[in-house]
């Protein structure tokens, strides 16, 4: 940024002065009076935490004294940093403190200034912070690509040239209001919970995805305002729907002001000039795996008690893909900043849970402290970690409720079921034996709560299912059938219910058809869908209705009944009902005799079809199942 003289003057343009070189400031502010451009957090709540750490940004903030106007608030200590460009202020609240606006004076050798911190009472929690239930269904949305509810924010003045729907990596105009405007569609489909990719402010014209943060206390202006976000959460809650926030404590974007001016010398692991890369030095043959379905995430060394730190440090301390600055989550000030930041988002909006990005790249000690702090305040809050790995012995290592080899319990509620993701795609696309699904489920005992795992077959980081080699609309419906009947809380990716196509990023992030007024078709309504889109939509909607109407499908115990190269048959059982799921991946029909003696299906006398073409007849000690080719069927048995 050019250092225009007016940008370096005191007053309302202080924020821009943060980016001006210090000589320019000195030239235009010869008295070096202290100036504050930003306060993080911008406000706080009574009885949320006993104390709070403020990070003031500006210049000439080398305080000799900080005093506040409310006697029930005590300044515990202060610390100036980066030549006075930052000032940390730790405040403690007395139990009898009241809401109001805290006014504090910062005195330095060159002058003084004041700042304000609004302090409010907490809102009632009865309708907030619900967390996930076993019968919930997540729906992943990239806000910029879903629906444009407010065209006036398509190209904010500070990001000229950022909006262009013709460019796959530019901003396209989707926003928070667009999601709120289509809650009817989402509820009619049958999903209960929305996971939005990060809504925080990003810094580059191609950071539509949200993972390049430059301000952790602001909604990106392309998406709307904090009030728009609050409105979305409130509108969802009124419909008994839930909202998940995408938390990214591992890194910020390369354009964050901290990268050139870190608040503390060790705010990051390394610097932009010298840092580790996040690649792992563990080679694919190290653990006898000649081929890995993933290239960059061999987390085996993190789960291995015998691995030296040299095999782990790149993952936990390296800059993600060598580009995204890695926050030093061993620094107590960084830890407190990040904990307060997520508390601020939760308390400001009433969110129901967190999706936690790049989970293994952050130290387990950090996660343990993070979740302990969260669950002290929000005991029902659900957290889902991203552990991109095909092996349950690895993914389970990061789940909370148990201690690992390092004696640490991360406190994480659950993880996305990447092992099942790989198994489903391998079975449907690569003719892997159907028994591979049973093999993944066999290892559920590694998890304290396998019923809370999040099965899925697609997300924003992988090519669309419909564009994979060998994909057909029929196989897409089979994938939906598996994910929505197996144990766990399923996640769906926006547009897959229409069979949207797309290869690798960013091609897998097309705009939802009808989210823009100029779109030729509006797939949010039945009359705007093609016959093929409607067929897939009807399938997903019917499966979701069955989950709702038959709780055994969503929450019942899963029991294997039969598994071989081409078929997998299992039962979901609750106290009230038993449901049979028949998956046949063979290219021909099969008559499968399933022994049921000494199983929960013993004594079955009849089977009523709920979904799909398979038929079952009962005989003493067995079920005879007629399974059509490449089909999934659901039957109620008794």
HELIX and SHEET records of a PDB file:
HELIX    1   1 UNK A    5  UNK A    8  5                                   4    
HELIX    2   2 UNK A   14  UNK A   17  1                                   4    
HELIX    3   3 UNK A   22  UNK A   28  1                                   7    
HELIX    4   4 UNK A   82  UNK A   84  5                                   3    
HELIX    5   5 UNK A  143  UNK A  145  5                                   3    
HELIX    6   6 UNK A  151  UNK A  153  5                                   3    
HELIX    7   7 UNK A  176  UNK A  181  1                                   6    
HELIX    8   8 UNK A  183  UNK A  189  1                                   7    
HELIX    9   9 UNK A  226  UNK A  238  1                                  13    
HELIX   10  10 UNK A  257  UNK A  260  1                                   4    
HELIX   11  11 UNK A  300  UNK A  303  1                                   4    
HELIX   12  12 UNK A  309  UNK A  311  5                                   3    
HELIX   13  13 UNK A  313  UNK A  317  1                                   5    
HELIX   14  14 UNK A  332  UNK A  349  1                                  18    
HELIX   15  15 UNK A  359  UNK A  361  5                                   3    
HELIX   16  16 UNK A  364  UNK A  377  1                                  14    
HELIX   17  17 UNK A  392  UNK A  395  1                                   4    
HELIX   18  18 UNK A  396  UNK A  398  5                                   3    
HELIX   19  19 UNK A  418  UNK A  430  1                                  13    
HELIX   20  20 UNK A  435  UNK A  442  1                                   8    
HELIX   21  21 UNK A  443  UNK A  446  5                                   4    
HELIX   22  22 UNK A  450  UNK A  452  5                                   3    
HELIX   23  23 UNK A  465  UNK A  467  5                                   3    
HELIX   24  24 UNK A  473  UNK A  483  1                                  11    
HELIX   25  25 UNK A  496  UNK A  498  5                                   3    
HELIX   26  26 UNK A  507  UNK A  509  5                                   3    
HELIX   27  27 UNK A  526  UNK A  528  5                                   3    
HELIX   28  28 UNK A  531  UNK A  549  1                                  19    
HELIX   29  29 UNK A  551  UNK A  555  1                                   5    
SHEET    1   A 4 UNK A  35  UNK A  40  0                                        
SHEET    2   A 4 UNK A  51  UNK A  59 -1                                        
SHEET    3   A 4 UNK A  86  UNK A  93 -1                                        
SHEET    4   A 4 UNK A  73  UNK A  81 -1                                        
SHEET    1   B 4 UNK A  43  UNK A  45  0                                        
SHEET    2   B 4 UNK A 111  UNK A 120  1                                        
SHEET    3   B 4 UNK A 100  UNK A 108 -1                                        
SHEET    4   B 4 UNK A  63  UNK A  68 -1                                        
SHEET    1   C 7 UNK A 414  UNK A 415  0                                        
SHEET    2   C 7 UNK A 382  UNK A 385  1                                        
SHEET    3   C 7 UNK A 353  UNK A 356  1                                        
SHEET    4   C 7 UNK A 242  UNK A 247  1                                        
SHEET    5   C 7 UNK A 193  UNK A 196  1                                        
SHEET    6   C 7 UNK A 138  UNK A 141  1                                        
SHEET    7   C 7 UNK A 491  UNK A 493  1                                        
SHEET    1   D 2 UNK A 200  UNK A 202  0                                        
SHEET    2   D 2 UNK A 213  UNK A 219 -1                                        
SHEET    1   E 5 UNK A 557  UNK A 563  0                                        
SHEET    2   E 5 UNK A 567  UNK A 573 -1                                        
SHEET    3   E 5 UNK A 578  UNK A 584 -1                                        
SHEET    4   E 5 UNK A 631  UNK A 637 -1                                        
SHEET    5   E 5 UNK A 607  UNK A 611 -1                                        
SHEET    1   F 3 UNK A 590  UNK A 595  0                                        
SHEET    2   F 3 UNK A 622  UNK A 627 -1                                        
SHEET    3   F 3 UNK A 615  UNK A 619 -1                                        
END                                                                             
